[in-house]
């Protein structure tokens, strides 16, 4: 019968489409982003961060970088604590992405110091050899417009102070996007809670073993040289020519990092490789 | 019955513009694939990967697929209803407004005006243009169907109507946003809700833009090409209703392991697996329609495109549900496997059917025989080989990448840093560039063949043309 009545077909098709729509798309509004999801420490973006987020959107960063960490062992190891619904309540639009050409950024905030991000945005390959990310140094040439940012904050209903708006004067788009990156994933104190304590006596299995120096050097070049320089001379991070401390203490530093100073923990690369790096560093520091 | 005076001018125009935007999509696709291997090819601010990639997808989906859909729907609705279009003026408006919208979309995306929602990046003023365009199109199609001179509505008309209402609902709900300036808006939904609404759109746009319309074309063009009717009317009915009912439940399979509530993920997974049935209903209906006609695969170039196209649809709708299973998704999601899957659909299924449909239409709306069948065969092989190189290399890349991401040492630490996994992708990304270029050459052969057809093709005998057109 419906094969002869177009209006009836349209009504039936709409009804068929609406069943799944109501169950999986409309009903969830009753459960998602409600008070049960709220996390007290998650705050709205400040004006500079919000503008940085808009620049991130404009440049299509979400085409290559995701912002959700799945509760899977290797993802939590690689990126940090898995994502919670309550962390995204101020995100309009969501930026979870669908493809990781570059790494996930959900917990990038606080991982590196600002200086690392400025240098990396300007020239990704200077910090990460063979990266295929485009250069974004040109963002520095564009000054922010405090009035339009204030308007955006009003539309979003986010709190801000006049001082924050005034402080935008003279700031450029690079400042904004770095501020946004540093905010990402900091809504919950996950670094503190995720910190693993190394217990028991730490013993260097490669004590005085010079054969692992090459491996240690390769690891240093890959993970540390961007901040501490190829010859340990320092740049973004301090110089490492004076490491007068027990191997176990140096291991602890590599394992946990100094989150407050922007040095990420390297626990995920495993103790074997950490000890090789310890050997390399101690050996270099001697010379 | 006296042959109605059909409007073919509008069909010709939409074919031309659909192909032009398709060419743009493929060219930009080759450019962005090169940018992935050679970052120096990014020219900020307008020509970076981040801005060109949405231009590639929008030109492909809305320019090429929708442009071809418009051409085919406007042609089919007249034949299947045995009447001229309800309004020629509205159709003319639709053509010009379609191009105005696509041009505005391209310019605004390059300028960085984007909502960032995948496959729905257009900012609110362009969204409004899309809605106006769709309403004009919908009115004309529905009114033509209502005043038809053929009692029964053929399968293709069901799919046309379903996609018209489906796209309308999806686009308006997902596009809801709060403007802050002429080209900047914030989504009406936040965080997890926004993600859930968006992938309800993202996945079902695939249903309503990239599945239902090509199925409408397939069900029309296949029997026309083979001269034998569709195998089972009843099977079409079951496949149609179960497809449009089940598709809408599955959007959240893009959000497995995210903070979206578990029960939504589970429903999405279950319905995705069930969706194999209606999808394969159409595949089998297509194959069974070929009973006793398989020799046409060799003799009739149209059948070759159609049957290989529906085969890719079958593969795609087996792979899709597989990816929607949690354990498989944990492994493969976010890797290069995902673009491989998408491109098997867009290059293998949608484009194959679109090429076949255009080859079917052009001789009819121009009254000329196709210029060269060997060139059409060359086109077929180039796009098939290009597509296979493209997708197979990225399937391998995706599995390699996933394996490296999840590899751990015996002490539980990660075996590879992210960059170590990324640099392994370069050879496969080069293979993609290569596959894309072969596909592009195939499309250039197609365009050359069509241009020559309209200029130099032999004029079909009028009587024969009428006989072909008279068959509903």
Interface residues (C-beta under 8 A of the other chain):
Chain A: X3 X4 X6 X7 X9 X10 X13 X14 X16 X17 X18 X19 X20 X21 X23 X24 X25 X28 X29 X31 X32 X33 X37 X54 X57 X58 X59 X60 X61 X62 X63 X64 X66 X68 X70 X71 X72 X73 X74 X77 X78 X83 X84 X85 X87 X88 X89 X90 X91 X92 X93 X94 X95 X96 X97 X98 X99 X100 X101 X102 X103 X124 X125 X128 X129 X130 X131 X132 X133 X134 X135 X136 X138 X148 X151 X152 X155 X156 X222 X223 X267 X268 X269 X270 X271 X272 X273
Chain B: X35 X36 X37 X38 X39 X42 X44 X45 X48 X49 X50 X51 X53 X54 X112 X113 X114 X115 X116 X117 X118 X142 X145 X146 X151 X152 X153 X157 X158 X161 X162 X165 X166 X169 X173 X178 X180 X181 X184 X186 X187 X189 X190 X191 X192 X193 X194 X195 X196 X197 X198 X200 X241 X244 X245 X246 X247 X248 X249 X250 X251 X252 X254 X255 X257 X258 X259 X260 X261 X264 X267 X268 X271 X330 X333 X334 X335 X336 X338 X339 X405 X406 X407 X408 X409 X411 X412 X413 X414 X417 X418 X419 X420 X422 X423
